[in-house]
Amino acid sequence: MTIEMDSVRTDAPGGSDSSSGSGAGSGSGGARPVRVCKYDTLTPGRGVAVLMPDRSQAAVFRTLDGRLFAVGNLDPATGAYVISRGLTGSREGAATVASPMLKHVYDLATGRCVDGPAGPEPFTLPTFSVYCDNGVVYLRSAPETDSPNAAGGTP
């Protein structure tokens, strides 16, 4: 499922709703909050692709325990926009997503590749601040992490 932003809300608070948690934090400088969808429409353990106002893509995940995470949707190992379709899980207590292409596993909080076909690799996904306010999920329109892949490029 791909969700295209239907509105940009500039007055949304930067904090997270304690009922949902927040994986990537909430303070991202001047980045504008973007409305994603209602929290209840996110299936626990699954991701959704989000088309951002600048036409880049993010992947938003609701974990089984209700936390929210947002990372770039571009798989840096293959150049395909597929991270939102990856398998969620955990490694040493950290929420992760495995790319459906080559099965690289990324930490959802940091975007760092923690495992791949040949072990950990130097790939990184950009992470976005994501939070829930009054039952609606928002993310910041600029990534929090500045990686070589943040602008959609490949390593």
C-alpha positions as CSV (number, residue, x, y, z in Angstrom):
1,M,0.0,0.0,0.0
2,T,1.3,3.5,-0.8
3,I,0.0,6.5,1.0
4,E,0.3,9.9,-0.7
5,M,0.3,12.9,1.6
6,D,-3.1,14.6,1.6
7,S,-2.1,17.6,3.7
8,V,0.8,19.3,5.4
9,R,0.1,20.5,8.9
10,T,2.6,23.0,10.2
11,D,1.0,23.5,13.7
12,A,1.3,19.8,14.7
13,P,3.4,19.4,17.9
14,G,6.8,17.8,17.7
15,G,6.3,15.3,20.5
16,S,5.0,11.7,20.3
17,D,1.8,10.4,21.7
18,S,2.7,8.1,24.5
19,S,0.1,5.5,23.3
20,S,2.1,4.8,20.2
21,G,5.7,5.5,21.0
22,S,8.3,6.9,18.6
23,G,11.2,5.1,17.1
24,A,13.1,7.9,15.5
25,G,12.5,10.8,17.9
26,S,10.6,14.0,17.2
27,G,13.0,16.9,16.8
28,S,14.2,17.5,13.3
29,G,15.0,21.1,13.0
30,G,12.8,23.0,10.5
31,A,11.4,19.9,8.8
32,R,7.6,20.2,8.3
33,P,5.3,17.6,9.8
34,V,3.4,15.7,7.2
35,R,0.2,13.8,7.8
36,V,0.5,10.1,7.0
37,C,-2.7,8.4,8.0
38,K,-4.7,7.3,11.1
39,Y,-2.7,5.2,13.5
40,D,-5.4,2.5,13.5
41,T,-5.0,2.0,9.7
42,L,-1.4,0.8,10.1
43,T,-1.2,-3.0,10.5
44,P,1.1,-4.0,13.4
45,G,4.3,-5.7,12.0
46,R,3.8,-4.2,8.5
47,G,5.0,-1.1,6.7
48,V,3.4,1.3,4.3
49,A,5.1,3.4,1.6
50,V,4.6,7.2,1.8
51,L,5.1,9.5,-1.1
52,M,6.5,12.7,0.4
53,P,5.8,16.3,-0.8
54,D,9.2,16.4,-2.6
55,R,8.3,13.1,-4.4
56,S,10.8,11.0,-2.3
57,Q,9.5,8.0,-0.5
58,A,9.5,6.9,3.2
59,A,8.4,3.7,4.8
60,V,6.4,3.9,8.0
61,F,6.2,0.9,10.3
62,R,4.0,0.1,13.3
63,T,5.7,-2.6,15.3
64,L,3.8,-5.4,17.1
65,D,4.2,-3.5,20.4
66,G,2.7,-0.3,18.8
67,R,5.8,1.8,18.3
68,L,6.2,3.8,15.1
69,F,9.3,4.1,12.9
70,A,10.0,5.8,9.6
71,V,12.9,5.2,7.2
72,G,13.7,5.7,3.6
73,N,11.8,3.3,1.2
74,L,14.8,3.0,-1.2
75,D,16.8,-0.2,-0.7
76,P,20.4,1.1,-1.0
77,A,21.7,-2.4,-2.0
78,T,19.4,-2.7,-5.1
79,G,18.0,0.8,-5.9
80,A,14.4,-0.5,-5.6
81,Y,11.7,1.2,-3.5
82,V,10.7,-1.8,-1.5
83,I,11.7,-1.4,2.2
84,S,8.0,-0.8,3.2
85,R,7.3,-4.4,2.0
86,G,10.1,-5.9,4.2
87,L,9.7,-8.3,7.1
88,T,9.8,-6.7,10.5
89,G,11.5,-8.3,13.5
90,S,14.2,-7.6,16.1
91,R,17.9,-8.1,16.7
92,E,19.1,-7.8,20.2
93,G,16.0,-5.9,21.3
94,A,16.1,-3.4,18.4
95,A,13.2,-3.2,15.9
96,T,14.4,-4.2,12.4
97,V,13.2,-4.6,8.8
98,A,14.6,-7.1,6.3
99,S,14.6,-5.9,2.7
100,P,12.5,-8.2,0.5
101,M,15.2,-8.0,-2.2
102,L,18.5,-9.2,-0.9
103,K,17.4,-9.7,2.8
104,H,19.7,-6.9,4.2
105,V,18.4,-6.2,7.8
106,Y,18.2,-2.6,8.9
107,D,17.8,-1.2,12.4
108,L,14.5,0.9,12.2
109,A,15.7,3.4,14.8
110,T,19.1,4.2,13.3
111,G,18.8,3.0,9.7
112,R,22.1,1.1,10.0
113,C,22.5,-2.3,8.2
114,V,23.0,-4.9,10.9
115,D,23.1,-7.9,8.7
116,G,23.2,-8.9,5.1
117,P,24.0,-11.9,2.9
118,A,27.7,-11.4,3.8
119,G,27.2,-10.0,7.3
120,P,26.8,-6.3,8.2
121,E,27.3,-4.0,5.3
122,P,28.0,-0.3,5.0
123,F,24.4,0.5,3.8
124,T,22.3,3.0,5.7
125,L,18.6,4.0,5.4
126,P,17.7,7.6,6.2
127,T,15.5,7.8,9.3
128,F,12.6,10.2,9.8
129,S,11.0,11.6,12.9
130,V,7.5,10.0,13.3
131,Y,4.9,10.5,15.9
132,C,1.2,10.1,16.7
133,D,-1.0,13.1,17.6
134,N,-4.7,12.5,18.4
135,G,-4.7,9.2,16.6
136,V,-3.0,10.6,13.4
137,V,0.5,9.6,12.3
138,Y,2.9,12.4,11.2
139,L,6.4,12.4,10.0
140,R,8.9,15.1,9.3
141,S,9.4,15.9,5.7
142,A,13.2,15.9,6.0
143,P,15.2,12.8,7.1
144,E,16.9,13.0,10.5
145,T,20.0,11.1,9.3
146,D,22.2,12.4,6.6
147,S,23.3,9.3,4.7
148,P,24.6,8.9,1.1
149,N,21.2,7.4,0.4
150,A,19.0,10.2,1.9
151,A,18.5,11.9,-1.4
152,G,17.7,8.6,-3.2
153,G,21.2,7.9,-4.4
154,T,23.1,4.7,-4.2
155,P,26.3,4.1,-2.3
